[in-house]
Amino acid sequence: MFRTKTVEQAIRDTEEPEFQLRKALGPVQLTVMGIGVLIGTGVFVLAGEAAALYSGPAVSLSFLISGVVCALAALCYAEFASTVPVAGSAYTFSYASMGEFIAWMIGWDLILEFTLGAATVAKGWSGYFDSVMGGLGLEVPEAISGGPGSGGVLDLPAVFVSLLMMVVLIIGIRLSAWVNASITTLKLVIVAGIVLIGAFYVSGANWTPFIPPSAPADYNTDAGMPLLLQIFGIDTGFGLTGVFTGAAIVFFAYLGFDIVATLSEEVKNPQRTMPIGIIASLAIATVLYIIVSLIYTGILPYDQLAVEAPAAAAMAATGIPAAEFIISLGILIGLTVVIMTLMLGQTRVAFAMSRDHLLPPTLGKVHKKFRTPYKLTIITGVVAAGLSGFLELTELANLVNIGTLAAFVLVSIGVIVLRRTRPDLPRTFKVPFMPVLPIVSAILCFGVALFLPAGTWLRFIAWMILGTVVYYFYGRTHSRVATGESA
């Protein structure tokens, strides 16, 4: 269970012809890839819910808290990614530092995180698609736009965009990077438009009080109450507890830099490029999150932001006829690249697990022409399309959050372990204040997770139990480390 795969062996495995990925990304492309997935559902969808139900105008503080927690974890990721430039992110890092079983479990966790994340964003994409079509006077029939949970049969727009992004990813990382760069540029223009237009309609009265006073919370069920509050019997909302609960909700917005770490094998000069891409994308996105959330709550009273499209609602309140349509269209296009990048992260984690034979190795074979893991990409695309087409996934955003936080905790611990067990490895980037900073990172990530609902914890534990069973009956005996097979 605790057998490790050496860093040297992990790097050698990347040179196998049948598992070799194309190195095509530089620091600018990698940073843009990170920004592309970071600026999405968190700020365009979840920010409104967090403000209306938990944080009030202080949702900007919720973003700041999540950003600080992520920044600490990002430093740990940067050291790992520059030391072990191999696909798989937290899975690969854990395999090299804490052993096979923990690596498998975090890989199993990341499969859940990225696949559900892609399906959830596809669901949000569908909502904005309906809004844009309505703005053009074209109503999408409910039977093919809402899914069974909304009185329909199939959410066809969500299925369409999932399968379209699957095709883009199969064709290759260069096309994916080009699509990402183009859409991310448009997305940044939309964010700038929200800020520049909205700044003229901000009312300081909407920011008072900035942190709404604590009040009895109206949780639908105990499963919807944050676990920490349930443990201590606290049923209040807003106030400081609301700010931290909001931080747990908007943590979904920071999923992106974790995905950047999965692309280690596909960048040029990873020892230099990975730290730049991870830290730069996170810093830029955090600043934009804070500014945009202040615009939302400055234009509209925070209790009016509990809508599926808070950006569109804020723009509609300005009274500018074209603003709502243009912003909705831009966000629709912007969410497209988020779906693509989440699916990209999922395929790279599963690819690394397949190459290690913890998953069937035939799944990880790369396409002879495109040099991409096409089988895994097809599976990911079809599953994401099915989930988004037939299920209501709004509540599962929390499950994505807890999976992300679990990965952050293990990476924070793993960087300490690898520094002690392999001090000889060349490290172009080192976490400062070792081991204090990684310990603080792990504690804060776990603390934020405690503000997620108890039901989320139960579903997460059930998924991890299932992963343990799969490992025991397959991965334990088939892995390369177990069989002694080398590349």
N, C-alpha and C positions, 0 to 999 in steps of 0.2 A: 504493500500500500504506500510505502514511503520511498520506494526506489525512484531515483531521479534520472533525468536524461541530461547528460552533460551539455554545456553550451557549445562545445566544439562539435559534438555529434549533431545537435540541432542545426548548426550552420552548414555542416556537411550535407545534411539531408536536403537542403535547399538546392543543391547542385545536381540532384537526380534529374535526368532529362524528362521523365514522365511526370514529375512534380514541380518543374521549374517555371516560375512566373517571370514575366517581363519587367525589367527595371525601367520605368519611364517617367517617374515623378521627381521633380525638383522641390526645393523648399517653398517657392511661391505656390506651385500647384498643390502641394500638400496642405499649406495653410488655407488656401481657397477651398479645398475639399472639406477641411474641418469647419470653416465658417459656413459653408453650404449646408451642412447638416445641423449645425448648432442653431442657426437662425431659422426656426421653423415652428413646430407645434407649440413649444413652450411659450414663446412670446406672442404668437398669433392666435392661440386658442386657450391654453391653460392659464395665462396671466389674468384673463378676465374672471375666471372661476375662482382663482386664488384670492383676488382682490375682493370680490363680492361676498365670499363665504368665510374668509379666514383673516386676511391681512388688512383690508381696506387700502388706502393710499400707500401704506407701508409695504405693499407688495414689492416695491423697489428694494426695500431692505431684505425681503425674502430672497430676491434674486442675488443681492449682495452676499447674503449668508451662504447660499448655495455656491456662489462663485468662489468664495474664500475656501470652502471645503474642497471644491474641485481643484482649486489652484494647488493646494497641498498635495492632493493625490496626483495632479499632473506632473509635479516635480518628480514623484516616484516613478510614474510612467516614463518620463523622459530619460531617467537613468537606465531603466530596464530596456527601453526601446533602442537606446544607443549602444548598450552592451550586448543585447541579444536581438540583433536585427532579423527576426524570423516572424513569419505570419502567425497570428493566433492571439496576440495581445496578452491579456491576463492569463489565459490558458498556458501559453508557452512559457511565460515568466514563472508561473507557479510550478510547472514541470521541472524547470531548471533549479528551483530553490527549495520547494517544500514537498515534492514527491508526486507520484503518478495519480493517486486517488484524489488528492486535493485539486490537481490540475484537471482531472476528468470532471470533477464536480463543478469547477468554475467554468469549464467549457460547456457543460450541460446547462449551466445557468445563463451563459452568454447566448446560447442557441435560443433559449426562451426570450431573453431580453431583446435581441435584434429582430427576431421573426415577429413577435408581438408588436414591437415598436413600428416595424414597417407596415403591418396590417392596421395598426391604430392610426398612423398618419394617412394611410390610404383612405381610411374612413373619413378623416377630416378633409382630405382632398375632395372627396365626393360631395361633402356639404358645401364647400366653396364653389364646386362645379355647378351645383344646382342654383346657387345664388347668382353666379355669372350668367347662366342661361336665362334665369328669370329677369335679369337686367336687360337682356336682349329681347325679352318678350317671348322666349321659348321655354315652356314649362316641360320639365322632364317627368314622364309618367311615374307616379309613386311606386308602381309595381316593380320598376327596374331601377329605382334610385335609393330606396330606403332600407332594403333588406327585411327579413322576416320580423325583426324586432320593431320596425317602424310601419308595419302594415303592408309591406311589399313582399316580393318573392325573392329578388336578387338585387344587390347593390352593384349594378353593372359598371358605373364609372369607376368604382374602387377596384373591381376586378380588372378592368381595362388598363388602368395606370400601373397596376402591379405587374401584369404580364408585359406591358411595354417596357418597363424598366428592367425586367428580366432579360429581354432581348438586347437592350443596350449593354448590359453587363456581360453577356455572352460574347458580344462582338469584340470587347476588349477594354483594358484599363485606359488606353489613350482616348478612345471615344468617350468613356465614362468621365474622364477628367475634363475633356473639352465641353461636354454637356454640362457638367457641374460648374465649370468656370463661367459659361455663358449665362446660366440661370442664376448663379450666385451674384453676378454683376447686376442683373435685373432686380434681384431681391434687395440688394443694398440700395439701389435707386428707390425702391418702394419704401424701405425703412426711412430713407432720407426724406421722401415725400410726406410720410406720416409725421415726422418731426417738424419739418418746415411749415406744413399746412397747419398742423395741430397747435403749434406754438402760439399762433395768433388767437386761438380760441380757448386757451387754458384759463381757468378761473381759480385763483388762490383759495376761494371759499371751499372748493371741492377737496382741498388738501387739509382741511381743518375739521376735526382733529386728524393729524397725520396717522397716529396709531389709535384706532377706535377703542374706547374703553371696554374692558371685559364684560361679557354678558352671558346669560345662560344660552348654551348652544342647542340647536334643534337638529340633533343627529337622527337620521331615519332609523338606524339600528345600531346596536353595539358594534357590529362589524364595520360601520362607517366611522366610528370614533377612533382617533389616534391611539395606538397601543399604550403609549406612555400615560396619556390622560386616563385611559380605562383602568390601568393598573392602580393609579392613585385616586381613582374615583372623582376626577375633576371633569365637570361637564360644561365648562365655560368656553366661549369662543372669543375671537378677536384678542385685543391686548397682546402681550408678549408671546403668550402661547399660540395665538393666531398667526403671528409673524413666523414662528418656527414651523407651524403646521403648513403655512403657505410655502415655506422653503422646501418642505418635503414634496409638496405637490408640483412646484415648478422645476424640481430637480430633473424632470424629464427633458428640460431644455438643454441640459448639459451632457446629453448622451453622446454628442458628436466627437469629443476629443478622444474618447475611448475607442471609437472606430478608427480614428487616425492611427492609433497604435497598431491596428491589425494590418496596416499596409507596409510594414517594415521591409518586406522582401521586394516591394515594387518601387522603392525610391532609390535614387542615385545618392551615393555617399550617406547611408543611413545614420552613421555616427554623428554627423553634423545636422542633417536634415530633420531627423525625428524630433529632437528637442525644440528646434525652431518652429516646426509645424504645430506641435502640441501646445506649446505655451502661447505662441502668437495668436492662434485661432481662439483659444479660450479667453485671452485678455480682450481681444476686439469684441467678441460676442457679449461678454459680461457688461462692458460699457454700453453697448447698444441696448441690451435688455433693460438696464436701469433707466436710460433716457426714454425709451418707448413706453415703459410701464408708467412713468411719471406723466407722459402725454395722455395716455388713456384715462387715468384717474383725474387729471386736470380738466379734461373736456367734459367727462360725465361723472356724476356721483358714483362712487364705487359700487353701490348696491344695484346699479343698473347695468353692470358689466357681466352678469351671469348669463352670457349668451354664447353660442357656438362660434361666433365671429366678432370678438370684441373690437378688432381693428376696424371692421366695416361699420360697426355700431358707432364708434367714435367719429369716424369720417362722416357718417350720415348726420350726426349732431352738428357738424359745422355748417350745414345748409348748402354746401357746394354740390350741385347736382351730379357732377361727374366723379367726385372724389371717391364715393363709396364703390362705384363700379370699377374704377381704375385700380384702387387698392385691392379689392377682392380678386381681380384678375391677376394682379402681380403676386398676391399670396398663393393663388392657385398654382401658378407656374413655379413659385418658390418651393412649395411643398413637394413638388415632383422630385426635385433633387434630393430631398430628405429621404423619401422612400427608396430611391436608388442607392444612397449611401448606406442606409441601414441594411438593405439586402446585401450590399457589398461586404459589410462587416460580418454578417452572418456566414456568408460563403467562405470567407477567409479563415474564420475560427474553425468551421467544420472541415475545411481543407487541411488545416494543421493537424486536427484530430485524426483524419483519415490517413494522412501520411505517416502518423505514428501507429496506425492500425488499431487505434481505440475505436474507430468506426471502420466499416469495411473499406479497404484501400481502393477498390474499384470506383468508389464514389468520388475520390479526389483526383482522378486522372484529368489532365488538362487537355484542352482542344489542340490538335496539331497545328492549326493555322493561327488561332486567336490567342493561344497560350493562356487560357482562362479555365478555371474548374467548372466546365459547362454543366456537368451532371448535377453538382450541388446547386448551381445557380438555377437550373430548371426546377429542382425540388423546392428550393426556397421561394421562387416566384409563384409556383402553383399553390403551395401551402398558404403564403401570404394572401394570394388572391381569394382562396377559399375562405379563409378566416374573415377577411374584410367584406366578402360578398354575402356571407350568410350569418354573421354574428355581430352583436352590438359589443364594441370593445372599449367604450369610454372608461369603464371602471378598471380595465386591465392596464391603463397607463400607470397606475400605482405599482402593479406587478413588475413592469419594466423598471420603475424606479428602484425597487428593492433589489432587483437583480444587478443593476448598475452599482449600487452602494456596496453589495456583497463583493463584487469584483474589486472595487476600490479598497476595501478593507484588506483583502488578501494581497493585493499588489503592495500596499503600504507595509505589510508585515514581511512580504517576500523580499523586498529590497534590502531590509535589514539582514535577513538570513543569508542572501547571496553575498552581501558585502563581507560577512563573517566567514562563510564557507569557501568563497572564491575571491580573496582579496587581490589575487594576481591578475584578474581579468582587466584588460584595458577599458577604461571608462572615460569617454570624452566629455561626459556631463555627470556631475555628482550632486546628489541631494545635499544641501547645506544642513548644518546642525544635526548630523547623524548621531544617535538614533532618535533624538527628541522629535524632530519634525515628522518623520513617518509614524511615530507612535501617536502624536497629536492628530495626524490625518486619519488614522484608523479609528480613534475614539470619536472624532467628530462625525465621520461617515456613519458609524454605528448609531450615534446619537440622533442624527437626522432620520435614519431609518425607523427609530422608535416613534416618530411622529406620523408614520404611515398607519392606516387602519389595521386592526387586529385581523380582519378577514384576509387582507393582503399577505400577512405573515403566514396564515394557515395555508393558503394556496401555494405560497412559495415553498413551505416545508414539504407539502405533498409532492410537488414537482421534484424536489431534491431527493425524496425517498424513492421515487420512480427512477431517478438517475442512478442511485446506489444499486438498485436491482439490475439495471442494464449493465452497469460496470461489472457486477459480480458474475453475471452469466455470460458476458462477452469480452469486454475490454480487459479484464484481469488476466485472461489466458491468451489473448490474441495480440496484445501490444508488442511492439518491437523490442521494448526493454525486457519484457517477459520471455520472449522466444530467443533473445540474443541475436536477432537479425539486425544487420547493419546495412547502411545504404551502399 
